[in-house]
Amino acid sequence: MNKRMMAALLLALLATACSKTREEELQEQHSKGAELVEDKAAMAKGVGDALQKDGKAAAESVTAGVGNLVKGVAKGVDQVEASYKIELHDSAKGKQLKAERAVMIDKDVDGQKGIKAYIISPQALNGQLQLRALDEKGQEIGRSSKVAKTFEADDAAYVEFRFDPATPFSRIDRLVVYLSN
């Protein structure tokens, strides 16, 4: 039995000699944690260095993308605004006026709705302009107040025409520019 006890004791001593102490295990875990943090810190430093080097280009690219988005939205709004057909009455054609586009404007303090029309005049002109709104049947459904306007030769401007609040803007099919002296 002595031999058996001696063998068991020897095995127990060997087992404890081979196993790590609690302090050694904690130290090993600490080392692994430190290595992990160092790896992540190195990755973060690499990202930071890359952003310093290429961040300006990335920011410019993002900004250009946002700019293109805004331009696209503005272009879409312009297409909606320019949906009014605009033409000239004989009184305006005789003075070689041109009307390029029409844009709806919000109500003013008096509740009047309006439309801005881009008018081009190749010659000097002084007169009163009026815009008339027609529905799809060609019937007049609204008439702006007259606007006194002076154009120099080869001049152009957006002219604001104000309409009565009862004018049904949703029914406008086309607009006609009239000129009187």
C-alpha positions as CSV (number, residue, x, y, z in Angstrom):
1,M,0.0,0.0,0.0
2,N,2.8,2.3,0.5
3,K,3.7,2.1,-3.1
4,R,0.2,2.9,-4.1
5,M,0.1,5.9,-1.8
6,M,3.4,7.0,-3.0
7,A,2.3,6.8,-6.6
8,A,-0.9,8.7,-5.8
9,L,1.0,11.4,-3.9
10,L,3.5,11.6,-6.8
11,L,0.7,12.0,-9.3
12,A,-1.0,14.7,-7.2
13,L,2.3,16.6,-6.9
14,L,2.8,16.4,-10.7
15,A,-0.7,17.5,-11.4
16,T,-0.3,20.6,-9.2
17,A,3.1,21.4,-10.6
18,C,1.8,21.3,-14.2
19,S,-1.4,23.4,-13.6
20,K,-1.2,27.2,-13.5
21,T,-2.0,29.1,-10.4
22,R,-5.0,31.4,-10.3
23,E,-2.6,34.4,-10.5
24,E,-0.9,33.0,-13.6
25,E,-4.3,32.4,-15.3
26,L,-5.4,36.1,-14.6
27,Q,-2.1,37.3,-16.0
28,E,-2.6,35.3,-19.1
29,Q,-6.1,36.7,-19.6
30,H,-4.8,40.2,-19.0
31,S,-2.2,39.7,-21.7
32,K,-4.8,38.4,-24.1
33,G,-7.0,41.4,-23.4
34,A,-4.2,43.8,-23.8
35,E,-3.3,42.2,-27.2
36,L,-7.0,42.5,-28.3
37,V,-7.1,46.2,-27.3
38,E,-3.8,46.8,-29.1
39,D,-5.2,45.2,-32.3
40,K,-8.4,47.3,-32.2
41,A,-6.4,50.5,-31.4
42,A,-4.1,49.8,-34.3
43,M,-7.2,49.3,-36.6
44,A,-8.7,52.6,-35.3
45,K,-5.4,54.4,-35.8
46,G,-5.3,53.0,-39.4
47,V,-8.8,54.3,-40.0
48,G,-7.9,57.7,-38.6
49,D,-4.8,57.9,-40.7
50,A,-6.8,56.9,-43.8
51,L,-9.4,59.6,-43.1
52,Q,-6.7,62.2,-42.6
53,K,-5.2,61.2,-46.0
54,D,-8.4,60.5,-48.0
55,G,-11.0,62.1,-45.8
56,K,-11.1,65.4,-47.8
57,A,-11.8,63.4,-51.0
58,A,-14.5,61.4,-49.2
59,A,-16.1,64.5,-47.8
60,E,-16.0,66.2,-51.3
61,S,-17.6,63.1,-52.8
62,V,-20.4,63.1,-50.2
63,T,-20.9,66.8,-50.6
64,A,-21.0,66.5,-54.4
65,G,-23.6,63.7,-54.0
66,V,-25.8,65.9,-51.8
67,G,-25.4,68.8,-54.2
68,N,-26.5,66.6,-57.1
69,L,-29.5,65.5,-55.0
70,V,-30.5,69.1,-54.3
71,K,-30.0,70.0,-58.0
72,G,-32.2,67.1,-59.0
73,V,-35.0,68.2,-56.6
74,A,-34.7,71.8,-57.8
75,K,-34.9,70.6,-61.4
76,G,-38.0,68.6,-60.6
77,V,-39.6,71.6,-58.9
78,D,-38.8,73.8,-61.9
79,Q,-40.4,71.3,-64.2
80,V,-43.6,71.4,-62.1
81,E,-43.5,75.2,-61.9
82,A,-43.0,75.5,-65.7
83,S,-45.9,73.3,-66.5
84,Y,-48.1,76.3,-67.5
85,K,-48.2,76.9,-71.2
86,I,-47.6,80.6,-71.8
87,E,-48.2,82.5,-75.0
88,L,-48.5,86.1,-76.3
89,H,-51.6,87.9,-77.4
90,D,-51.2,89.8,-80.7
91,S,-50.8,93.1,-78.7
92,A,-47.6,91.7,-77.2
93,K,-46.4,89.9,-80.3
94,G,-46.5,93.2,-82.2
95,K,-43.8,94.5,-79.9
96,Q,-41.7,91.3,-80.3
97,L,-42.1,90.3,-76.7
98,K,-41.3,86.7,-75.7
99,A,-42.6,84.8,-72.7
100,E,-40.4,81.9,-71.7
101,R,-41.8,80.4,-68.5
102,A,-44.4,80.9,-65.8
103,V,-44.0,80.1,-62.1
104,M,-46.7,80.1,-59.4
105,I,-46.0,82.4,-56.4
106,D,-47.6,82.2,-53.0
107,K,-50.4,84.4,-51.8
108,D,-49.5,87.9,-50.6
109,V,-50.7,89.5,-47.4
110,D,-54.0,90.4,-49.1
111,G,-54.6,86.8,-50.1
112,Q,-53.9,87.3,-53.7
113,K,-52.4,84.4,-55.7
114,G,-49.9,85.1,-58.4
115,I,-47.7,84.0,-61.3
116,K,-44.3,85.2,-62.3
117,A,-43.7,85.1,-66.0
118,Y,-40.3,85.5,-67.6
119,I,-40.7,88.2,-70.3
120,I,-38.0,89.1,-72.8
121,S,-38.1,92.3,-74.8
122,P,-35.6,92.8,-77.7
123,Q,-36.6,96.5,-77.9
124,A,-37.2,99.3,-75.4
125,L,-40.8,99.2,-74.3
126,N,-43.0,101.0,-71.8
127,G,-46.5,99.7,-71.2
128,Q,-48.9,97.7,-69.0
129,L,-48.8,93.9,-69.0
130,Q,-51.7,91.6,-68.0
131,L,-51.8,87.9,-67.7
132,R,-55.0,86.0,-68.5
133,A,-55.6,82.4,-67.4
134,L,-57.6,80.1,-69.7
135,D,-58.9,76.6,-69.0
136,E,-58.6,73.6,-71.4
137,K,-61.7,74.8,-73.3
138,G,-60.0,78.2,-73.9
139,Q,-62.4,80.0,-71.6
140,E,-61.0,82.7,-69.4
141,I,-61.0,81.8,-65.7
142,G,-58.9,84.5,-64.3
143,R,-57.3,87.8,-65.1
144,S,-54.4,89.5,-63.3
145,S,-54.2,93.1,-62.3
146,K,-52.3,95.2,-64.8
147,V,-48.6,95.7,-64.2
148,A,-46.7,98.8,-65.4
149,K,-43.4,97.7,-66.9
150,T,-40.5,99.4,-68.6
151,F,-38.0,97.4,-70.6
152,E,-34.7,98.6,-72.0
153,A,-33.6,97.3,-75.4
154,D,-32.5,93.6,-75.1
155,D,-34.0,93.4,-71.6
156,A,-35.7,90.6,-69.6
157,A,-37.3,90.2,-66.3
158,Y,-39.6,88.1,-64.2
159,V,-42.9,90.0,-63.9
160,E,-45.3,89.3,-61.0
161,F,-48.9,89.1,-61.9
162,R,-51.4,89.0,-59.0
163,F,-54.8,87.3,-59.4
164,D,-58.0,87.3,-57.4
165,P,-58.0,84.7,-54.6
166,A,-61.0,83.0,-56.3
167,T,-59.0,82.1,-59.4
168,P,-59.0,78.3,-59.8
169,F,-55.3,77.8,-60.4
170,S,-55.7,74.0,-60.7
171,R,-57.8,74.5,-63.8
172,I,-55.3,76.7,-65.7
173,D,-54.4,75.2,-69.0
174,R,-52.5,78.1,-70.5
175,L,-51.7,81.7,-69.8
176,V,-51.8,84.6,-72.3
177,V,-49.7,87.8,-72.0
178,Y,-51.5,91.0,-73.1
179,L,-49.8,94.4,-73.6
180,S,-51.5,97.8,-73.5
181,N,-50.0,101.3,-73.6
